[in-house]
Amino acid sequence: MAQRLPELIGRAMIDPDFLAELQRAPEAILAGFELNDDEREAVRQALRRLAETPTTQRPQAFSSALLRRVAT
């Protein structure tokens, strides 16, 4: 079963290596998730904003940017 956006967010929150790899090679990581075009773009936007976020705050910033997407 393909993973969805909630799984991506959860893993990024608890696995700093996964989040770092997602930042380095987003398309390769996103290929393993069943996301629609809007979800992919939301992830890309969240990743762009992370460049301005301190490393220790990145998991929370990433999840905060995407949690509204999951809740709707």
Buried (B, 14 or more C-beta within 10 A) or exposed (E): EEEBBEBBBEBBBEEEEBBEBBBEEBEEBBEEBEBEEEBBEBBEEBBEEBEEBEEEEBBEBBBBBBBEBBEE
